[in-house]
Amino acid sequence: MAQIAKKTKRYPSDLTDEEWERIAPLMPVPGRRGRPREVEFREVINAVRYLVRSGCGWRMLPVHFGPWQTVYGWFRELARRFLFQTVHDVALMVDRERAGREASPSAAVIDSQSVKAPHAETRGYDAGKKIVGRKRHIAVDTDGRLLLVNLTTADISDSAGGQTVLSAIRKRWPWVKHLFADGAYDRKGMMDKAAYLDFIVEIIRRSDDQKGFQVLPRRWVVERTFGWMIRWRRLVRDYEKRIDVSHAMILVAMGGNLLRRNAHP
């Protein structure tokens, strides 16, 4: 990491030249008409990564990134064009191939995480975790790479949120057949939806005589992904008012991890 930090322009979150070369072809092409584009997309991505990694507010971005209004406007535009989703998914498939696996996974682990969301338009109360906010329903491959995330209010049960995750997995990652989950997903509605979509769901349960913390097979992978996620300080809580903005922030963070891993193996 020290060697990588020397390659960045100012901050550890900045894109290195190797990372930028991988995503530059995915940037929007300037239009043939109108005023020439003055914004530099590399600086926009650097600013967004700095914000998500450090946890600062939009108005607190360092001035050399340019006006924060410009950065925020382009962030919303790139999110609307699914750029962060594309960068993440391409980096995920490249990383899987680099590890000697097929680009598209065949198994996944699902779980959820409730986080406080003080500024959300709508919030819910998770009685189990005693948290008022949003819930992140995620699916990861067996190595912990994020496959997809679905955001809901915290009062949505794991089983109900998991059904939406199943539908999204079938559309985006059609080769996934086997799913691992904990006992919260062992509900009739969830199992019926899994059978309808041709999934095999394996419930990993804690032993009745288990005392204290113990690593469970397959289950620890998704918990590690949550740990990777909250290392980006903006994601420790959900500070976003809109769900689509929060979703884009997660993709920036997890895509950034994969991009750095691929560019600097």
C-alpha positions as CSV (number, residue, x, y, z in Angstrom):
1,M,0.0,0.0,0.0
2,A,2.9,2.4,0.6
3,Q,4.2,1.8,-2.9
4,I,0.7,2.4,-4.3
5,A,0.3,5.6,-2.3
6,K,3.4,7.0,-3.9
7,K,1.7,6.7,-7.3
8,T,-1.3,8.7,-6.4
9,K,-1.3,12.5,-7.1
10,R,-2.3,13.8,-3.6
11,Y,-4.4,11.4,-1.5
12,P,-4.4,7.6,-1.1
13,S,-7.9,7.5,-2.6
14,D,-6.7,9.1,-5.9
15,L,-6.7,6.9,-9.0
16,T,-3.2,5.8,-10.1
17,D,-2.3,5.9,-13.7
18,E,-2.8,2.1,-14.0
19,E,-6.3,2.4,-12.5
20,W,-7.3,5.3,-14.7
21,E,-6.2,3.4,-17.8
22,R,-8.7,0.6,-17.0
23,I,-11.7,2.9,-16.6
24,A,-11.0,5.7,-19.0
25,P,-12.6,3.9,-22.0
26,L,-15.9,3.7,-19.9
27,M,-16.2,7.5,-19.5
28,P,-18.9,9.3,-21.5
29,V,-17.8,10.6,-24.9
30,P,-18.1,14.4,-25.5
31,G,-21.1,15.4,-27.7
32,R,-20.5,16.7,-31.2
33,R,-22.4,19.9,-30.5
34,G,-22.4,22.5,-27.8
35,R,-19.6,24.0,-25.8
36,P,-16.5,21.8,-25.3
37,R,-16.5,19.9,-22.1
38,E,-14.1,21.5,-19.5
39,V,-14.4,19.0,-16.7
40,E,-11.8,16.3,-16.2
41,F,-13.5,13.0,-15.3
42,R,-10.4,11.7,-13.6
43,E,-10.7,14.6,-11.1
44,V,-14.4,14.0,-10.6
45,I,-13.8,10.3,-9.8
46,N,-10.9,11.3,-7.5
47,A,-13.2,13.7,-5.6
48,V,-16.0,11.2,-5.2
49,R,-13.5,8.5,-4.0
50,Y,-12.0,11.0,-1.5
51,L,-15.5,11.9,-0.2
52,V,-16.5,8.2,0.3
53,R,-13.2,7.1,1.7
54,S,-12.8,10.0,4.2
55,G,-16.4,10.5,5.1
56,C,-16.4,14.3,4.6
57,G,-19.4,16.3,3.2
58,W,-19.8,17.6,-0.3
59,R,-19.1,21.2,0.8
60,M,-15.9,20.1,2.6
61,L,-14.2,18.7,-0.6
62,P,-10.7,20.2,-1.0
63,V,-10.8,23.2,-3.4
64,H,-8.3,21.7,-5.9
65,F,-11.0,19.2,-6.9
66,G,-13.0,22.1,-8.3
67,P,-16.4,23.5,-7.2
68,W,-18.3,20.9,-5.1
69,Q,-21.5,21.7,-7.1
70,T,-19.7,20.6,-10.3
71,V,-18.5,17.4,-8.7
72,Y,-21.9,16.5,-7.2
73,G,-23.6,17.3,-10.5
74,W,-21.4,15.0,-12.5
75,F,-21.6,12.3,-9.7
76,R,-25.4,12.3,-10.1
77,E,-25.1,12.2,-13.9
78,L,-22.5,9.3,-13.9
79,A,-24.7,7.4,-11.5
80,R,-27.7,7.9,-13.7
81,R,-25.7,6.5,-16.6
82,F,-24.8,3.4,-14.4
83,L,-21.1,4.2,-14.8
84,F,-20.2,3.1,-11.2
85,Q,-22.2,-0.1,-11.7
86,T,-20.4,-0.8,-14.9
87,V,-17.0,-0.1,-13.4
88,H,-17.7,-2.3,-10.5
89,D,-19.1,-5.3,-12.5
90,V,-16.3,-5.2,-15.1
91,A,-13.7,-5.1,-12.3
92,L,-15.4,-7.9,-10.5
93,M,-15.3,-10.2,-13.6
94,V,-11.7,-9.3,-14.3
95,D,-10.8,-10.1,-10.7
96,R,-12.5,-13.4,-10.8
97,E,-10.7,-14.4,-14.0
98,R,-7.4,-13.3,-12.5
99,A,-8.1,-15.6,-9.6
100,G,-8.7,-18.5,-12.1
101,R,-12.5,-18.6,-11.8
102,E,-15.2,-18.1,-14.4
103,A,-16.2,-14.5,-14.9
104,S,-19.8,-15.1,-13.8
105,P,-20.3,-16.8,-10.4
106,S,-22.3,-19.9,-9.8
107,A,-22.8,-19.5,-6.0
108,A,-23.5,-16.6,-3.7
109,V,-23.9,-15.7,0.0
110,I,-26.7,-13.4,1.1
111,D,-27.1,-11.3,4.2
112,S,-28.2,-7.9,5.5
113,Q,-26.8,-5.1,7.5
114,S,-28.8,-2.3,9.3
115,V,-27.2,1.1,9.5
116,K,-28.4,4.4,10.9
117,A,-29.7,6.9,8.3
118,P,-30.2,10.2,10.0
119,H,-31.1,12.1,6.8
120,A,-33.0,9.5,4.8
121,E,-36.4,10.4,3.2
122,T,-37.9,7.3,4.7
123,R,-36.5,5.2,7.6
124,G,-37.6,2.1,9.5
125,Y,-36.9,0.6,12.9
126,D,-35.0,-2.7,13.1
127,A,-36.2,-4.2,16.4
128,G,-33.5,-6.8,16.4
129,K,-30.6,-4.5,16.0
130,K,-32.3,-1.5,17.7
131,I,-31.4,0.7,14.8
132,V,-33.5,3.4,13.0
133,G,-32.4,3.7,9.4
134,R,-31.9,1.6,6.3
135,K,-31.0,-2.0,5.7
136,R,-28.5,-3.2,3.1
137,H,-29.4,-6.5,1.6
138,I,-26.4,-7.8,-0.3
139,A,-25.2,-10.9,-2.2
140,V,-21.5,-11.7,-2.6
141,D,-19.7,-14.5,-4.4
142,T,-17.9,-17.2,-2.4
143,D,-14.7,-15.0,-2.2
144,G,-16.7,-12.0,-0.9
145,R,-16.9,-9.8,-4.0
146,L,-20.1,-7.8,-4.0
147,L,-22.6,-9.0,-6.6
148,L,-25.5,-6.7,-5.8
149,V,-27.0,-4.6,-3.1
150,N,-30.6,-3.7,-2.4
151,L,-31.5,-0.9,0.0
152,T,-34.7,-0.8,2.0
153,T,-35.9,0.8,5.2
154,A,-34.6,-1.1,8.3
155,D,-38.0,-2.5,9.2
156,I,-38.0,-4.8,6.1
157,S,-37.3,-8.4,7.2
158,D,-34.3,-10.3,5.8
159,S,-36.7,-12.7,4.1
160,A,-38.7,-10.0,2.3
161,G,-35.5,-8.2,1.2
162,G,-34.0,-11.5,0.2
163,Q,-36.8,-12.1,-2.3
164,T,-35.9,-8.9,-4.1
165,V,-32.2,-9.9,-4.1
166,L,-33.2,-13.3,-5.7
167,S,-34.9,-11.5,-8.6
168,A,-32.0,-9.2,-9.1
169,I,-29.5,-12.0,-9.0
170,R,-31.4,-14.0,-11.7
171,K,-31.4,-10.9,-14.0
172,R,-27.8,-9.8,-13.5
173,W,-25.9,-13.0,-12.7
174,P,-28.0,-15.7,-14.5
175,W,-25.5,-18.5,-13.8
176,V,-25.9,-18.4,-10.0
177,K,-27.6,-21.5,-8.8
178,H,-26.6,-22.1,-5.2
179,L,-27.2,-19.7,-2.3
180,F,-26.0,-19.7,1.2
181,A,-27.9,-17.8,4.0
182,D,-28.5,-17.8,7.7
183,G,-31.7,-18.9,9.6
184,A,-33.4,-15.5,9.1
185,Y,-34.0,-16.5,5.4
186,D,-35.6,-19.8,6.2
187,R,-39.1,-18.6,5.5
188,K,-41.9,-20.0,3.3
189,G,-42.1,-16.9,1.1
190,M,-38.3,-16.9,0.6
191,M,-38.1,-20.6,-0.2
192,D,-41.0,-20.5,-2.6
193,K,-39.4,-17.6,-4.5
194,A,-36.1,-19.5,-4.6
195,A,-37.8,-22.6,-5.9
196,Y,-39.7,-20.6,-8.6
197,L,-36.4,-19.0,-9.8
198,D,-34.6,-22.3,-9.7
199,F,-32.2,-21.6,-6.8
200,I,-30.9,-24.0,-4.2
201,V,-30.8,-22.3,-0.8
202,E,-28.6,-23.8,1.9
203,I,-29.2,-22.5,5.4
204,I,-26.1,-22.3,7.6
205,R,-27.1,-22.5,11.2
206,R,-25.3,-22.0,14.5
207,S,-24.9,-25.1,16.6
208,D,-27.2,-25.4,19.6
209,D,-24.3,-25.9,22.0
210,Q,-22.2,-23.1,20.5
211,K,-20.9,-20.6,23.1
212,G,-19.5,-17.2,22.1
213,F,-18.3,-16.2,18.7
214,Q,-17.5,-18.9,16.2
215,V,-16.7,-18.6,12.5
216,L,-19.4,-20.3,10.4
217,P,-18.5,-21.9,7.0
218,R,-19.5,-19.6,4.1
219,R,-21.1,-17.1,6.5
220,W,-17.9,-15.4,7.4
221,V,-17.3,-14.3,3.8
222,V,-20.3,-11.9,3.7
223,E,-19.4,-10.5,7.1
224,R,-15.9,-9.7,5.8
225,T,-17.5,-7.9,2.9
226,F,-19.4,-5.7,5.4
227,G,-16.0,-5.0,7.0
228,W,-14.5,-4.0,3.7
229,M,-17.5,-1.7,3.1
230,I,-17.4,0.3,6.3
231,R,-13.6,1.0,5.9
232,W,-15.0,3.6,3.6
233,R,-16.1,6.0,6.3
234,R,-19.0,7.5,4.3
235,L,-20.6,4.1,4.6
236,V,-20.4,3.6,8.3
237,R,-23.7,5.3,8.4
238,D,-26.1,6.1,5.5
239,Y,-25.8,9.9,5.3
240,E,-27.7,10.1,1.9
241,K,-31.2,11.4,1.6
242,R,-31.9,9.4,-1.6
243,I,-31.5,5.7,-2.0
244,D,-30.0,5.9,-5.5
245,V,-27.2,8.1,-4.2
246,S,-26.5,5.7,-1.3
247,H,-26.4,2.8,-3.8
248,A,-23.9,4.7,-6.0
249,M,-21.7,5.4,-2.9
250,I,-21.5,1.6,-2.2
251,L,-20.6,0.9,-5.8
252,V,-17.8,3.5,-5.7
253,A,-16.3,1.9,-2.6
254,M,-16.5,-1.7,-3.6
255,G,-15.6,-1.0,-7.2
256,G,-12.6,1.0,-5.9
257,N,-11.4,-2.0,-3.9
258,L,-11.6,-4.3,-7.0
259,L,-10.0,-1.8,-9.3
260,R,-7.0,-1.3,-7.1
261,R,-6.6,-5.1,-6.6
262,N,-6.6,-5.6,-10.4
263,A,-4.3,-2.7,-11.2
264,H,-1.8,-3.5,-8.5
265,P,-1.9,-7.3,-7.9
